[in-house]
Amino acid sequence: MRGWYETNAPKKAVNLTLNSDLLKQSRALGLNLSALAEAAIAKALQDFRAEEWLRENAEAIRAYNEHVERQGVFSDGMRSF
């Protein structure tokens, strides 16, 4: 498990429609299209989930930032930098 998805899950065949020039150039370079697609999808999902988390927690983040602005943090007097 990679934390948020099962990396050892079985592979599943799918059909994709790709730009023909991208396909031609990537095949000429010997790129692994399955691995590239999987990495791109994983990155897109990770980005989406991060944005979703920020949206869901926006109020708590705002409240915490306001609290720190007013009260500071517990270690303010202990910093040596």
C-alpha positions as CSV (number, residue, x, y, z in Angstrom):
1,M,0.0,0.0,0.0
2,R,1.3,3.4,-0.9
3,G,-0.6,5.2,1.8
4,W,-3.7,6.1,-0.2
5,Y,-4.0,3.3,-2.8
6,E,-3.0,-0.3,-3.1
7,T,0.0,-0.4,-5.4
8,N,-0.1,-4.2,-5.6
9,A,-3.7,-4.4,-6.8
10,P,-4.2,-6.4,-9.9
11,K,-3.9,-4.6,-13.2
12,K,-7.0,-4.1,-15.3
13,A,-7.1,-3.7,-19.1
14,V,-8.8,-0.5,-20.3
15,N,-9.2,1.3,-23.6
16,L,-7.8,4.8,-24.0
17,T,-8.1,7.3,-26.8
18,L,-4.9,9.3,-27.2
19,N,-3.6,12.0,-29.5
20,S,-2.1,10.0,-32.4
21,D,1.1,12.1,-32.5
22,L,1.7,11.7,-28.8
23,L,1.2,8.0,-29.2
24,K,3.6,7.8,-32.2
25,Q,6.3,9.8,-30.5
26,S,6.1,7.9,-27.2
27,R,6.2,4.6,-28.9
28,A,9.3,5.7,-30.9
29,L,11.0,6.5,-27.6
30,G,10.0,3.2,-26.1
31,L,8.0,4.8,-23.3
32,N,5.9,2.6,-21.1
33,L,2.4,4.0,-21.7
34,S,0.8,2.0,-19.0
35,A,3.3,3.1,-16.4
36,L,3.0,6.8,-17.6
37,A,-0.8,6.7,-17.5
38,E,-0.8,5.1,-14.1
39,A,1.6,7.7,-12.7
40,A,-0.4,10.5,-14.2
41,I,-3.7,9.2,-12.8
42,A,-2.2,8.7,-9.4
43,K,-0.8,12.3,-9.4
44,A,-4.2,13.6,-10.6
45,L,-6.0,11.7,-7.8
46,Q,-3.5,12.9,-5.2
47,D,-3.9,16.5,-6.3
48,F,-7.7,16.2,-6.3
49,R,-7.7,14.7,-2.8
50,A,-5.3,17.4,-1.5
51,E,-7.6,20.1,-2.8
52,E,-10.6,18.3,-1.5
53,W,-9.0,18.1,2.0
54,L,-8.2,21.8,1.9
55,R,-11.8,22.6,0.9
56,E,-13.2,20.4,3.6
57,N,-10.9,21.8,6.3
58,A,-10.8,25.4,5.2
59,E,-12.9,26.7,8.2
60,A,-10.7,24.9,10.7
61,I,-7.5,26.1,9.0
62,R,-8.9,29.7,9.0
63,A,-9.8,29.4,12.7
64,Y,-6.4,28.0,13.6
65,N,-4.6,30.7,11.7
66,E,-6.7,33.4,13.4
67,H,-5.9,31.8,16.8
68,V,-2.2,31.8,16.1
69,E,-2.4,35.4,14.9
70,R,-4.1,36.5,18.1
71,Q,-2.4,34.1,20.6
72,G,0.8,33.0,18.9
73,V,2.1,29.4,19.4
74,F,3.2,27.7,22.6
75,S,6.9,27.8,21.6
76,D,7.1,31.5,20.7
77,G,9.2,32.3,23.8
78,M,11.5,29.3,23.3
79,R,12.7,30.0,19.8
80,S,16.4,30.8,19.4
81,F,16.2,31.8,15.7
